[in-house]
Amino acid sequence: MILLGYAAAALLPTGPLPGGPNMAAIHLAKALGGETLLGIAAAVTFATILAVVSGLMLAAASAVSHDLYKHVCKRGRATEAAEIRISRGATVLLGLIAIYAAILFQHANIGFLATLPLVVAASVNSAMLILTMYWRGLTTRGAFAGGLTGLISSVGLIVLSRSVWVDVLGHSHAVFPYEYPTLFSLPAALFVAFVVSLTDRSVRGQNERQAFQAQFTLSERGPGMGA
C-alpha cells in the first residue's frame, strides 16, 4: 500500500482524480500498463469485491439463522425448513442494509472504511480472547457483557466521530473528537468483563473458573501431553 501511494503520487497528474482518491490504484494501473493493465486491475478488483461481499453475506445470514435463531431463540429446536427461511430473509435484509450503507459511504476514504472492522474486532474479539487465554476469573456472563460493551462503544464512537458524524451525516461538529475509538472501547470492554466476572456468583461461573487451569494447560502443552 505504501508503494502504491508513492507511485500514484509520482506518476499520476496532480489535482482531483476522476472517481475520487479511491480510484488511485486503477489510474495507476493505466499509467503503468495502458488499457490492458487497466482492464486486468478492474477485473481483479470487481472479482475480489464480489467474492468478499458474497462470503460475508453468507456468513452473516448463517450466523442469524443458525446461531441466533436456532440456538438462541429456539434453544436448538428449530426445523431445517424454518432455518432456511430465516436465512433467506436475513440475506435480503442484510443486503438492503449493505446497499444503503454503500450509498451513504460512497465518498468516504476506502482506507478509513477498511480499518473500521479492525477497530471493532480489537474492541470485541481481541479483548475477550486475551481474557479467555490468560485470566482464570473470566466467566461466560462477563465475556458476553464485555463483548457487548466493546461492540456498542466502538460502533457508537465511530458514528459520532468526524469521519461519519460530520463528513457522512452532515452535522456541523463531531461529538467524538477522534477518528478511531479503540483507545477507549477496548479498555471499556476489558473493564466491564472484569467487573461482571468478579460479581458473577452463579454455579456456572464457579465451574468455569475451576476449569481454567485444565484449559490453560491443554492450550500450552497440547492434547496427550499429561498434566
Backbone torsions as a table, in degrees:
resi	resn	phi	psi	omega
1	MET	NA	-39.4	178.5
2	ILE	-63.9	-42.8	179.0
3	LEU	-62.8	-41.3	177.8
4	LEU	-63.1	-38.6	179.3
5	GLY	-64.4	-46.1	178.5
6	TYR	-65.4	-40.2	179.4
7	ALA	-64.8	-42.0	178.4
8	ALA	-64.0	-40.9	179.2
9	ALA	-64.8	-32.9	-177.0
10	ALA	-84.7	-34.5	-170.6
11	LEU	-103.0	-24.9	-177.7
12	LEU	-88.4	150.2	179.9
13	PRO	-67.9	150.2	177.6
14	THR	-71.6	157.7	-178.7
15	GLY	103.8	176.5	-178.3
16	PRO	-63.0	135.0	177.3
17	LEU	-86.7	143.6	173.3
18	PRO	-60.0	124.4	-177.8
19	GLY	92.2	-6.6	178.4
20	GLY	93.8	175.1	-177.1
21	PRO	-65.3	-21.4	178.3
22	ASN	-68.1	-13.8	-180.0
23	MET	-95.9	12.5	-176.2
24	ALA	-61.5	-40.7	-178.6
25	ALA	-65.0	-37.5	178.9
26	ILE	-67.0	-44.9	177.6
27	HIS	-65.3	-34.6	177.3
28	LEU	-65.3	-39.3	177.1
29	ALA	-61.1	-39.9	177.9
30	LYS	-67.2	-38.5	180.0
31	ALA	-66.9	-31.3	-177.6
32	LEU	-87.8	-39.8	-173.4
33	GLY	-128.0	11.2	177.7
34	GLY	71.5	-156.8	-177.2
35	GLU	-65.2	-31.1	-178.8
36	THR	-64.4	-53.1	179.4
37	LEU	-66.2	-32.4	175.9
38	LEU	-62.1	-44.4	178.8
39	GLY	-64.2	-40.8	179.0
40	ILE	-64.6	-45.6	-179.6
41	ALA	-63.2	-41.4	179.5
42	ALA	-66.1	-40.4	179.6
43	ALA	-66.3	-43.3	178.9
44	VAL	-64.2	-41.1	178.6
45	THR	-62.5	-45.0	-179.9
46	PHE	-64.0	-44.7	-179.6
47	ALA	-64.1	-39.2	179.7
48	THR	-65.8	-45.2	179.1
49	ILE	-61.8	-43.4	-179.6
50	LEU	-63.1	-42.8	-179.6
51	ALA	-66.2	-43.0	-178.3
52	VAL	-66.9	-45.3	-178.5
53	VAL	-64.3	-44.0	179.9
54	SER	-65.2	-40.2	177.9
55	GLY	-64.6	-43.5	177.9
56	LEU	-65.2	-37.3	179.4
57	MET	-65.6	-42.7	177.8
58	LEU	-64.2	-42.2	179.6
59	ALA	-64.5	-42.3	-179.5
60	ALA	-67.3	-43.7	178.9
61	ALA	-64.7	-38.1	177.0
62	SER	-65.6	-38.9	178.3
63	ALA	-64.1	-40.1	-179.9
64	VAL	-67.5	-46.9	-174.6
65	SER	-77.5	-42.4	-173.9
66	HIS	-86.9	-49.3	-175.2
67	ASP	-81.6	-53.3	-174.4
68	LEU	-75.4	-51.5	-175.4
69	TYR	-73.2	-52.9	-173.4
70	LYS	-71.3	-49.5	-171.4
71	HIS	-90.3	-25.9	-179.5
72	VAL	-96.8	-52.9	-176.5
73	CYS	-75.8	-42.0	-175.1
74	LYS	-103.2	1.4	177.4
75	ARG	56.8	36.4	177.6
76	GLY	81.6	7.4	-175.9
77	ARG	-106.9	14.5	-179.9
78	ALA	-77.2	145.0	177.7
79	THR	-80.2	161.3	-179.9
80	GLU	-65.2	-37.4	179.5
81	ALA	-64.5	-42.2	178.5
82	ALA	-66.1	-37.7	179.3
83	GLU	-64.9	-40.6	177.7
84	ILE	-65.6	-40.4	179.3
85	ARG	-63.0	-43.6	178.0
86	ILE	-65.3	-37.3	179.1
87	SER	-63.4	-42.0	178.6
88	ARG	-66.1	-43.5	178.0
89	GLY	-63.5	-40.3	178.5
90	ALA	-65.0	-35.9	178.2
91	THR	-62.9	-44.1	178.8
92	VAL	-64.4	-46.8	-177.8
93	LEU	-64.6	-46.3	179.5
94	LEU	-65.4	-34.8	176.5
95	GLY	-63.8	-42.2	177.4
96	LEU	-63.7	-41.0	177.8
97	ILE	-63.8	-42.3	179.9
98	ALA	-64.5	-39.8	178.9
99	ILE	-65.0	-44.0	178.8
100	TYR	-62.7	-42.6	179.1
101	ALA	-65.5	-37.6	178.7
102	ALA	-64.3	-40.7	177.2
103	ILE	-65.8	-40.2	-177.8
104	LEU	-66.8	-37.8	-175.3
105	PHE	-105.2	22.1	-173.8
106	GLN	-64.7	-25.3	-179.3
107	HIS	-101.2	2.8	-179.6
108	ALA	-74.9	153.7	179.1
109	ASN	-67.7	131.1	-175.7
110	ILE	-67.4	-29.6	177.1
111	GLY	-64.6	-40.3	176.9
112	PHE	-64.9	-44.0	-179.5
113	LEU	-65.7	-36.6	-179.7
114	ALA	-69.7	-23.8	-179.7
115	THR	-82.8	-23.9	-175.8
116	LEU	-59.4	-43.5	177.0
117	PRO	-61.3	-33.0	177.6
118	LEU	-68.0	-35.1	177.6
119	VAL	-64.3	-45.9	179.6
120	VAL	-66.4	-42.1	-179.9
121	ALA	-63.9	-39.5	177.8
122	ALA	-65.1	-35.8	-177.5
123	SER	-77.8	-24.9	-175.8
124	VAL	-109.5	-66.3	-172.8
125	ASN	-69.1	-48.1	-175.8
126	SER	-63.5	-41.4	-179.4
127	ALA	-60.9	-45.6	-178.1
128	MET	-72.7	-33.5	177.4
129	LEU	-64.4	-41.6	179.0
130	ILE	-61.5	-47.6	179.9
131	LEU	-66.7	-37.9	180.0
132	THR	-62.6	-39.4	-175.6
133	MET	-81.1	-30.2	-167.7
134	TYR	-125.9	-3.4	179.1
135	TRP	-121.0	119.9	-176.4
136	ARG	-74.0	-14.1	-176.6
137	GLY	-88.9	-2.1	-177.2
138	LEU	-71.3	137.9	176.0
139	THR	-121.7	168.2	178.8
140	THR	-61.4	-40.2	178.7
141	ARG	-62.9	-41.5	178.1
142	GLY	-67.7	-40.6	179.0
143	ALA	-63.9	-40.8	178.9
144	PHE	-64.8	-45.6	-179.2
145	ALA	-65.4	-42.1	179.5
146	GLY	-66.4	-43.2	178.0
147	GLY	-63.5	-40.7	178.2
148	LEU	-65.1	-39.3	177.1
149	THR	-63.7	-43.8	178.3
150	GLY	-63.3	-38.7	179.7
151	LEU	-66.1	-50.4	-177.0
152	ILE	-65.9	-44.0	-177.6
153	SER	-68.0	-42.0	-178.8
154	SER	-66.9	-48.2	179.9
155	VAL	-66.3	-41.8	-179.7
156	GLY	-63.0	-43.8	179.9
157	LEU	-70.8	-31.3	174.8
158	ILE	-63.2	-44.1	179.1
159	VAL	-63.7	-35.8	-177.6
160	LEU	-83.8	-4.0	180.0
161	SER	-76.5	169.5	-177.8
162	ARG	-64.3	-37.0	-175.8
163	SER	-63.0	-27.1	179.1
164	VAL	-108.6	-51.1	-173.7
165	TRP	-63.9	-36.3	-178.3
166	VAL	-99.8	-54.4	-173.0
167	ASP	-70.8	-33.4	-177.3
168	VAL	-99.5	-48.3	-175.7
169	LEU	-86.5	-13.3	171.6
170	GLY	84.1	15.5	176.9
171	HIS	-77.0	162.2	-174.6
172	SER	-80.1	-33.4	-177.0
173	HIS	-134.6	145.9	177.8
174	ALA	-82.3	138.1	177.0
175	VAL	-75.6	-40.3	178.4
176	PHE	-103.5	123.9	-169.6
177	PRO	-78.3	-9.4	-175.5
178	TYR	-109.3	159.9	-177.4
179	GLU	-81.8	-40.3	-178.3
180	TYR	-119.2	130.7	-171.7
181	PRO	-96.9	10.7	-173.3
182	THR	-58.0	-35.1	-179.6
183	LEU	-60.1	-23.5	-178.9
184	PHE	-106.1	-40.9	-175.9
185	SER	-73.0	-35.0	179.1
186	LEU	-66.5	-49.9	175.4
187	PRO	-61.4	-34.0	178.5
188	ALA	-63.5	-42.4	178.7
189	ALA	-64.5	-43.3	178.8
190	LEU	-63.6	-42.2	-177.9
191	PHE	-65.1	-45.5	-178.8
192	VAL	-65.6	-42.9	178.0
193	ALA	-61.6	-39.3	179.7
194	PHE	-65.0	-48.4	-177.1
195	VAL	-66.9	-45.6	-178.2
196	VAL	-65.7	-37.9	178.5
197	SER	-66.5	-39.9	179.0
198	LEU	-65.3	-34.1	-178.3
199	THR	-90.8	1.1	179.9
200	ASP	-81.6	107.4	-178.9
201	ARG	-105.5	15.9	-177.3
202	SER	-73.3	162.1	178.0
203	VAL	-63.9	-39.9	178.3
204	ARG	-61.5	-42.0	178.3
205	GLY	-63.1	-40.8	178.3
206	GLN	-64.8	-39.9	177.8
207	ASN	-65.4	-37.7	179.5
208	GLU	-67.2	-37.7	177.3
209	ARG	-66.3	-40.5	-179.8
210	GLN	-68.0	-28.3	-178.4
211	ALA	-83.7	-3.2	-175.1
212	PHE	-64.6	-43.6	-174.1
213	GLN	-62.3	-42.4	177.9
214	ALA	-64.4	-39.2	178.1
215	GLN	-66.0	-42.4	-179.2
216	PHE	-65.7	-42.6	178.5
217	THR	-62.9	-41.1	179.1
218	LEU	-65.1	-38.2	-179.8
219	SER	-70.0	-29.7	-177.8
220	GLU	-84.5	-37.7	-172.6
221	ARG	-103.2	-22.3	-176.7
222	GLY	87.7	164.7	-178.3
223	PRO	-69.7	145.5	175.3
224	GLY	80.5	10.0	-177.1
225	MET	-96.6	-4.6	179.2
226	GLY	84.2	177.0	-177.4
227	ALA	-78.0	NA	NA
